[in-house]
Amino acid sequence: GEPTLAGLDFYQDFVSYVKKTVPPGLAVHYAIQTNGTLLDEEWCRFFREHRFLVGLSRSSADCRRWRRALPKCSAAA
């Protein structure tokens, strides 16, 4: 399924929880694979702020929506 359907609040809470519970000195790396259809500037700022590795999947069914999302992320990054 599409992970961004969980909502940005879910990921903000998750990152907050990780910051509180990870031992000092332990490196944390975040990654997400998405079709990009729900990405907007707020999502992209969040990904950049927390240094997420973002993989964008393309399918012919989502191609038009994906093309609209990509410039928003490029501008926010």
Salt bridges, closest charged atoms under 4 A:
GLU41 OE1 - ARG45 NH1 3.70
GLU49 OE2 - HIS50 NE2 3.67
ASP62 OD1 - ARG65 NH1 3.47
